[in-house]
């Protein structure tokens, strides 16, 4: 079970790295709804 937990943490950390890289690369394009803002209503999916 410990090996599964270790693998899960590794996977989680790689996904966090990808999320931060995507956020950093899209930041110069302006605030991206749902990525740089809190999705506080269902309309954020359709925002451009």
N, C-alpha and C positions, 0 to 999 in steps of 0.2 A: 504494500500500500504506500509506503514511503517513496518508492520509485515512481509511482503514478503521480503523487503529489509534487515531486521534484520536476517531472516532465510537464505537469500542468503549469507550474510557476514559470518554467522556461518559455513555454508557449505564450503565456500571458505577457511576459516581459517583451518578447519579440513583437507582439501585436501592439503593445504600448509604444514601442520604438517606431513602428510604421505609422501609428496615429499621430505621433508628435512630428514626424517628418512630413506627413501630408499637411498637417496644420501649418507648419513653418513655411512650406512651399506655396500654399494658397493664401497666406496672409497678405502678400503684396497685391493680390487681386481684389482685395476688399474683404469685408466680413462675409463669410459664407453662412447662410442660415442653417442652423442645425449643427454646424461644425464649430463656429466661433460664437454662436449665440445659444442661449438656453431655449429649447423648444417648449414654449409655454402655451402653445395652442396648436391645433391640427393644421392650420394654414401654413406653418413653416415648411411643410413638404412642398408646397406649390410656389413658395417665394423664390425669386430669382435674384 
